[in-house]
Amino acid sequence: MTSELLDAVIVGAGFGGIGAAIQLKRMGYQDFVILDREDDLGGTWHVNRYPGLAVDVPTTTYSYYFEPNPNWSRLYSTGDEIKQYAADVADKYDVRKHMRFNTLVEGACWDEETEVWRVTLAGGEALSARYLITATGFLSQPNTPEIPGIESFAGRIIHTTAWDNTYDLDGRRVAVIGTGATAVQLIPELAKKAADLTVYQRTPVWVVPRLDFPIPKPIKRLFSRVPLTQRALRAVTDVIYEFFLFVGLRHRQLLFRRLNVAASDVAKMHRFFSVRDRELRMQLTPDYDFGCKRPTFSNSYYRVFTKPNVHLQSSGIEHIEPDGVVSADGTKTQIDTLVLATGFNLWEANIPAIEIIGRKGRNLGKWWRDTRFQAYQGVTVPYFPNYLSMASPYAFLGLNFFNTVEYQMRHMDRLFGEMKRRGATTFEVTEDANARYLDRMTKLMGNSVFMAGNCADSRSYYFDPNGEATLLQPVATRRAIKEASQYPLSDYRIA
């Protein structure tokens, strides 16, 4: 037990936690700690190491705006490069020294008498801090499917978040469960090694071609010497991804609905030219609107199913036996390796990722599930003073996590700047401001593809357990960032 009072505790050493730490240092705070359960920084880019791992947003866009990297090897960089970028940024802004790894946070509780957060760690240690920031990300708690008999499987089971690079897949009989964004990257790589690969698909995905290429050395030198050129390219890629967002969101407007159909037509043509077998193509065709799930980009995913050693099984899984998988149609496939590309417990375990108790004993996770998932500007919550959640409802902005982080950093700058100006020590968003914001988000989301389109069968992680699409903030990135710098300070009680 420690009696030292820290300025802040940040939970999570991924890009969200690094961004929050940089912002704290900009505002003059030095006495804070960043806690992470893993043995190094990087968050999801440290945990995920599966074959084919790469960013699905151009790296000209997938980076902090204030810290462009002129050395990306290609337009869609690999996971190793993204992880190295995280390390480079942490070192440059001197935040690594604040990090404590292999540290599991069990929970945090607001002490109303002393007005500090008590953060409990595994092993009994406790920390006290004025401010609590959870930057645990949206993809931190892996999902292991509850399939009858899975515990009896005698072969090797590998989850994509715990990839074992020492395990030799050459000549193996492999089954992959899942066809989300991770699987779209992984499956073509597994097909190169496995003697036999069976993909168990619950929900088909929309896949569009990806324009990817190595970045020539002269271009890298230009980016390094004239950073404005890289920012100009980023402006272009930002606009393209913002366009994708609007195509998906503005579903009630006729123009965007037609553009949505056009986007799905691109995926249909991609599927047609990649897969000539009509029955197989039908199995790979989604029955929900483009945009209900995050758009997926690949030049090899559809084509891999035409290989003789790759098989698509879409009837569902009945159960698993020690030596194979039995499908709902009665077919049994013998395997020796089972790969789980089954994603994350987004709403069940990630939001929030730890138990957080606010004023009057309010449990954040329980309150969200008993009422509705909500957070003012995707950052703060009533009854939780001095608390910032960087992985909360309505937090995700654009199709780029860095937009989210930098938007939240601006929110912090305005809020903490006012705190310093007043000589205050506590803040809490008002219930009225939170209710108004929730009402506004609900109305905007009502015009989106999530509510106005056909998303019933998409099984999209955008939807919370109540059937509301509360992950994305349904506004333009530029507008959201402007609001983060101009929201009414009267929306907070500052004392």
C-alpha positions in Angstrom: 0.0 0.0 0.0 1.4 3.4 -1.0 0.4 6.7 0.5 1.9 8.8 -2.3 -0.7 10.9 -4.2 -0.1 10.8 -7.9 -1.4 13.4 -10.3 -2.9 10.7 -12.5 -3.1 6.9 -13.2 -3.4 5.9 -16.9 -4.5 2.4 -17.5 -3.2 1.1 -20.8 0.1 1.7 -22.7 -1.2 1.6 -26.2 -1.7 4.6 -28.5 -4.5 6.0 -26.3 -2.4 5.9 -23.1 0.6 7.3 -24.9 -1.5 10.2 -26.2 -3.0 10.9 -22.8 0.5 10.9 -21.3 1.8 13.3 -23.9 -1.1 15.6 -23.2 -0.6 15.5 -19.4 3.1 16.5 -19.9 2.1 19.3 -22.2 -0.1 20.7 -19.4 2.7 20.4 -16.8 1.8 17.2 -15.1 4.8 15.0 -14.4 3.8 12.8 -11.5 1.8 10.1 -13.2 2.1 6.4 -14.0 1.0 4.3 -17.0 0.0 0.8 -16.1 -0.2 -2.1 -18.5 -0.7 -5.9 -17.9 1.6 -6.8 -20.9 5.4 -6.8 -20.9 5.8 -3.9 -23.3 3.9 -0.9 -24.8 1.8 -0.8 -27.9 -1.5 -2.2 -26.8 -3.2 -4.3 -29.5 -0.1 -3.8 -31.7 2.0 -5.6 -29.1 -0.5 -8.4 -28.3 -1.3 -9.2 -31.9 1.5 -10.9 -33.9 -0.3 -13.2 -36.2 0.9 -13.7 -39.8 -0.3 -11.0 -42.2 -0.9 -8.5 -39.5 -1.1 -5.0 -41.0 -3.0 -1.8 -40.5 -6.2 -1.4 -42.5 -5.9 2.3 -42.8 -3.1 4.0 -44.9 -0.2 4.7 -42.5 -0.2 8.3 -43.9 -3.4 8.6 -41.9 -2.8 6.0 -39.2 -0.5 8.1 -37.0 -0.6 11.0 -34.6 -1.0 14.2 -36.7 1.6 16.0 -34.6 4.1 13.1 -35.1 4.2 12.0 -38.8 6.6 9.2 -39.6 8.4 9.6 -42.9 9.9 6.0 -42.8 6.9 3.8 -43.4 7.9 1.0 -45.8 4.5 0.8 -47.6 1.1 2.5 -47.7 -0.4 -0.2 -45.4 2.4 -0.9 -42.9 2.9 -4.1 -41.0 2.2 -4.7 -37.4 5.9 -4.7 -36.5 6.3 -1.2 -38.0 3.3 0.2 -36.1 4.6 -1.3 -32.9 8.0 0.4 -33.5 6.2 3.7 -34.2 4.6 3.4 -30.7 8.0 2.8 -29.1 9.6 5.7 -31.0 6.8 8.2 -30.0 7.0 7.1 -26.4 10.8 7.6 -26.3 10.6 11.0 -28.2 8.1 12.4 -25.8 9.7 10.8 -22.7 6.7 8.9 -21.5 8.2 5.5 -21.3 9.7 6.3 -17.9 6.2 6.6 -16.5 5.2 3.1 -17.6 4.9 0.0 -15.4 4.5 -3.3 -17.3 3.2 -6.7 -16.1 0.9 -4.8 -13.8 -2.8 -5.9 -13.7 -5.3 -3.3 -12.6 -8.2 -5.0 -10.8 -10.4 -1.9 -10.2 -10.7 1.7 -9.2 -12.9 3.5 -6.7 -13.6 7.2 -6.1 -13.0 8.2 -2.5 -15.6 10.9 -1.9 -14.0 12.1 1.4 -10.5 12.7 0.1 -11.5 13.3 -3.6 -9.0 10.9 -5.0 -9.1 7.7 -7.0 -8.0 4.5 -5.3 -6.6 2.1 -7.9 -6.2 -1.5 -6.8 -3.6 -3.8 -8.4 -3.3 -7.5 -8.5 -1.3 -8.6 -5.5 -2.8 -6.1 -3.1 -0.9 -2.9 -4.0 -3.0 0.3 -4.2 -2.3 3.6 -5.8 -3.9 7.0 -5.1 -4.3 9.7 -7.8 -6.2 12.9 -8.5 -7.2 11.7 -12.0 -8.0 8.4 -13.5 -7.7 7.8 -17.3 -8.6 4.4 -18.8 -7.0 3.9 -22.2 -7.6 0.2 -22.4 -8.7 0.3 -26.0 -11.7 -1.3 -27.6 -9.9 -4.5 -28.5 -8.2 -5.7 -25.3 -10.2 -8.6 -23.9 -10.2 -11.6 -26.3 -13.3 -13.6 -27.0 -13.1 -17.3 -26.8 -16.3 -18.9 -28.2 -18.4 -21.3 -26.1 -18.6 -24.2 -28.6 -19.7 -27.6 -27.2 -16.7 -29.9 -27.0 -14.0 -27.3 -27.5 -12.3 -28.2 -24.3 -12.0 -31.8 -25.5 -10.0 -30.9 -28.6 -6.7 -32.8 -28.5 -4.8 -30.7 -31.0 -3.4 -27.2 -30.7 -5.7 -24.2 -30.1 -4.3 -20.8 -31.0 -6.2 -17.5 -30.5 -5.0 -14.7 -32.8 -4.2 -12.5 -29.8 -1.7 -15.2 -28.5 0.0 -16.3 -31.6 2.9 -18.7 -31.3 5.4 -18.0 -34.0 7.4 -21.1 -33.0 4.5 -23.4 -33.9 5.1 -24.9 -37.4 2.0 -24.8 -39.6 3.6 -26.5 -42.6 1.5 -29.5 -43.6 -1.0 -29.1 -40.8 -4.8 -29.6 -41.1 -6.1 -26.3 -39.9 -9.5 -24.9 -39.1 -10.1 -21.1 -38.6 -13.2 -19.9 -36.8 -14.1 -16.4 -37.8 -14.1 -14.2 -40.9 -13.7 -10.7 -39.4 -10.9 -8.2 -40.2 -8.3 -10.3 -38.5 -9.3 -13.4 -40.4 -9.3 -11.5 -43.7 -5.5 -10.8 -43.1 -4.7 -14.2 -41.6 -6.4 -16.7 -43.8 -4.4 -16.0 -47.0 -1.2 -16.5 -45.0 -2.3 -19.7 -43.4 -3.3 -21.1 -46.9 0.4 -20.8 -48.0 1.5 -23.3 -45.3 -1.4 -25.5 -44.3 -1.9 -28.8 -46.1 -5.7 -28.3 -45.6 -7.5 -25.2 -44.4 -11.2 -25.0 -43.5 -12.7 -21.7 -42.7 -15.8 -21.6 -40.5 -17.9 -18.6 -41.4 -20.8 -17.3 -39.4 -21.2 -14.0 -41.2 -19.8 -13.1 -44.6 -18.0 -9.7 -44.8 -17.9 -7.0 -47.4 -14.3 -6.9 -48.9 -13.1 -4.3 -51.3 -9.7 -4.2 -53.1 -6.8 -2.5 -51.3 -4.4 -0.2 -53.2 -1.1 -1.0 -51.5 2.5 -0.5 -52.6 6.0 0.1 -51.2 6.8 3.7 -50.6 9.9 4.6 -52.7 13.0 5.9 -50.9 12.9 9.3 -52.8 9.4 9.8 -51.4 10.6 9.0 -47.9 13.4 11.5 -48.2 10.9 14.1 -49.4 8.7 13.4 -46.4 11.6 13.7 -44.1 13.0 16.9 -45.5 9.6 18.6 -46.3 7.1 17.3 -43.7 4.4 19.4 -45.3 4.3 17.0 -48.3 3.4 14.1 -46.0 0.7 16.1 -44.3 -0.7 16.9 -47.8 -0.9 13.2 -48.6 -2.5 12.6 -45.2 -5.1 15.2 -46.0 -6.0 13.1 -49.1 -6.2 9.8 -47.3 -8.1 11.4 -44.5 -10.7 12.7 -46.9 -11.0 9.3 -48.5 -11.7 7.6 -45.2 -14.0 10.3 -44.1 -15.9 9.7 -47.3 -16.3 6.0 -46.4 -17.7 7.0 -43.1 -20.3 9.3 -44.6 -21.3 6.7 -47.2 -22.0 4.4 -44.3 -23.6 6.9 -41.9 -25.8 9.2 -44.0 -28.2 6.4 -45.0 -31.4 8.4 -45.1 -30.1 10.9 -47.6 -30.7 9.6 -51.1 -27.2 10.6 -52.4 -25.3 8.7 -49.7 -27.7 5.7 -49.9 -26.8 5.5 -53.6 -23.1 5.8 -52.8 -23.5 3.0 -50.2 -24.9 0.8 -53.0 -22.0 1.8 -55.2 -19.5 0.8 -52.6 -21.2 -2.6 -52.2 -21.1 -2.9 -56.0 -17.3 -2.5 -55.9 -17.1 -5.4 -53.4 -19.5 -7.4 -55.6 -17.3 -6.9 -58.7 -14.2 -7.7 -56.6 -15.9 -11.0 -55.5 -17.0 -11.8 -59.0 -13.6 -11.4 -60.6 -11.9 -13.3 -57.7 -14.4 -16.2 -57.4 -16.0 -17.6 -60.5 -17.8 -20.5 -58.7 -21.3 -19.1 -58.3 -22.2 -21.2 -55.3 -19.1 -20.3 -53.5 -19.6 -16.7 -54.4 -23.1 -16.8 -52.9 -21.7 -18.2 -49.6 -19.3 -15.2 -49.4 -22.0 -12.7 -50.1 -23.3 -10.7 -47.1 -27.0 -10.2 -46.7 -26.7 -6.8 -44.8 -25.8 -3.3 -46.1 -22.3 -2.2 -46.7 -21.2 -0.1 -43.7 -23.0 -2.1 -41.0 -19.5 -3.6 -40.2 -16.2 -1.9 -40.5 -15.1 -2.0 -44.2 -12.5 -4.6 -44.9 -9.7 -4.3 -47.5 -7.9 -7.2 -49.2 -6.7 -8.3 -52.6 -6.2 -11.9 -51.7 -9.1 -12.9 -49.3 -11.7 -13.9 -51.8 -9.2 -15.5 -54.1 -7.8 -17.8 -51.4 -11.1 -19.8 -51.4 -10.4 -20.9 -54.9 -7.3 -22.8 -53.8 -7.7 -26.6 -53.7 -6.5 -26.8 -50.1 -9.0 -24.2 -48.8 -12.6 -24.9 -47.9 -15.4 -22.7 -46.7 -17.9 -24.0 -44.2 -20.9 -21.8 -43.6 -23.5 -24.1 -42.2 -22.3 -23.4 -38.6 -20.5 -25.5 -36.0 -22.5 -28.3 -34.2 -19.7 -29.3 -31.8 -16.0 -30.0 -31.6 -14.5 -33.5 -31.1 -10.9 -34.4 -30.0 -9.8 -34.8 -33.6 -12.1 -32.4 -35.6 -15.0 -30.1 -36.1 -18.6 -31.3 -36.7 -20.6 -28.8 -38.7 -24.3 -28.2 -38.4 -24.9 -30.1 -41.7 -23.3 -33.2 -40.2 -20.0 -33.1 -41.9 -16.9 -33.7 -39.9 -13.5 -32.2 -40.8 -10.5 -33.8 -39.1 -7.9 -31.2 -38.0 -4.9 -31.0 -35.8 -4.9 -27.2 -35.3 -7.7 -24.9 -34.4 -7.3 -21.1 -34.9 -9.7 -18.8 -33.1 -10.1 -15.5 -35.1 -13.1 -14.7 -32.9 -12.4 -11.1 -31.9 -13.0 -9.5 -28.6 -15.6 -9.2 -25.9 -16.1 -5.6 -26.8 -19.2 -4.8 -24.8 -19.1 -7.6 -22.3 -15.5 -7.0 -21.0 -13.8 -4.1 -22.8 -16.2 -1.2 -22.0 -15.1 -0.8 -19.3 -12.2 -3.2 -19.1 -11.9 -2.9 -15.3 -14.4 -2.3 -12.4 -14.8 1.4 -11.8 -16.9 2.7 -8.9 -17.8 6.4 -8.9 -19.7 8.7 -6.5 -22.4 7.1 -4.3 -21.1 3.7 -5.2 -22.2 3.8 -8.9 -20.6 0.9 -10.8 -19.8 2.1 -14.3 -20.2 -1.2 -16.1 -23.5 -2.0 -14.3 -24.9 1.5 -14.8 -24.2 1.3 -18.6 -25.8 -2.1 -18.9 -28.8 -1.2 -16.7 -29.5 2.2 -18.4 -27.8 2.9 -21.8 -24.2 3.0 -23.0 -23.4 6.7 -22.9 -20.5 9.2 -22.3 -20.3 12.9 -22.9 -18.4 13.5 -26.1 -17.2 9.9 -25.7 -14.9 10.9 -22.8 -16.6 11.7 -19.4 -19.5 10.3 -17.4 -21.8 11.8 -14.6 -21.0 10.5 -11.1 -17.4 9.8 -12.1 -15.4 12.9 -11.1 -11.9 13.4 -12.4 -12.3 10.4 -14.7 -11.6 10.2 -18.5 -12.5 7.1 -20.5 -10.7 6.9 -23.8 -12.6 3.7 -24.7 -16.2 4.5 -24.1 -19.5 4.8 -25.9 -19.5 7.3 -28.8 -15.7 7.6 -28.5 -14.6 6.1 -31.8 -14.2 8.8 -34.5 -13.9 8.4 -38.2 -12.4 5.1 -39.2 -9.1 5.9 -37.6 -8.2 5.4 -34.0 -5.7 8.3 -34.0 -8.5 10.7 -34.9 -10.2 9.5 -31.7 -7.1 9.9 -29.5 -6.2 13.4 -30.7 -9.9 14.5 -30.4 -9.8 13.3 -26.8 -6.4 15.0 -26.2 -8.1 18.3 -27.3 -10.9 17.7 -24.9 -8.4 17.2 -22.1 -6.5 20.3 -23.0 -9.7 22.5 -22.8 -10.9 20.9 -19.5 -7.6 20.8 -17.6 -6.7 24.2 -18.9 -9.9 25.6 -17.3 -9.1 23.6 -14.1 -5.7 25.3 -13.9 -7.1 28.7 -14.6 -9.6 28.4 -11.7 -7.2 26.6 -9.4 -9.7 23.8 -9.2 -9.0 20.2 -8.3 -12.2 18.3 -9.5 -14.4 18.1 -12.5 -17.5 16.2 -13.3 -19.8 16.4 -16.4 -23.3 17.4 -15.4 -26.2 15.0 -15.9 -28.0 17.5 -18.0 -25.1 18.0 -20.4 -24.7 14.2 -20.7 -28.4 13.7 -21.4 -28.4 16.4 -24.1 -25.4 14.8 -25.7 -26.9 11.4 -25.6 -30.2 12.7 -27.1 -28.2 14.3 -29.9 -26.2 11.2 -30.7 -29.4 9.1 -30.7 -31.0 11.4 -33.2 -28.0 11.5 -35.5 -27.6 7.7 -35.4 -31.2 7.3 -36.4 -30.3 8.6 -39.9 -27.4 6.2 -40.2 -27.1 2.8 -41.9 -27.1 1.2 -38.5 -30.6 2.3 -37.7 -32.1 3.1 -41.2 -30.4 0.3 -43.2 -30.4 -3.4 -43.1 -28.0 -4.5 -40.4 -30.0 -7.1 -38.6 -27.8 -10.0 -39.7 -24.4 -8.3 -39.6 -23.4 -9.2 -36.0 -21.4 -6.0 -36.0 -19.4 -4.9 -32.9 -20.7 -1.4 -33.5 -23.9 -2.5 -31.8 -24.1 -2.8 -28.0 -26.1 -5.5 -26.2 -29.2 -3.2 -26.4 -29.1 -3.1 -30.2 -27.9 0.5 -30.3 -24.8 1.5 -32.4 -23.1 3.4 -29.6 -19.4 2.8 -30.5 -19.0 5.4 -33.3 -19.6 9.1 -32.9 -21.8 9.9 -35.9 -20.3 13.3 -36.9 -17.6 14.4 -39.2 -14.1 14.3 -37.8 -13.5 18.0 -38.4 -16.6 18.9 -36.6 -15.9 16.7 -33.6 -12.4 18.0 -33.2 -13.8 21.6 -33.4 -16.3 20.7 -30.7 -13.5 19.2 -28.5 -11.9 22.7 -28.4 -15.1 24.7 -28.0 -17.7 22.7 -25.9 -19.3 24.8 -23.2 -17.3 24.6 -20.0 -20.6 25.0 -18.2 -21.2 21.4 -19.1 -18.9 20.5 -16.2 -19.0 21.2 -12.5 -15.5 22.4 -11.8 -14.4 23.0 -8.2 
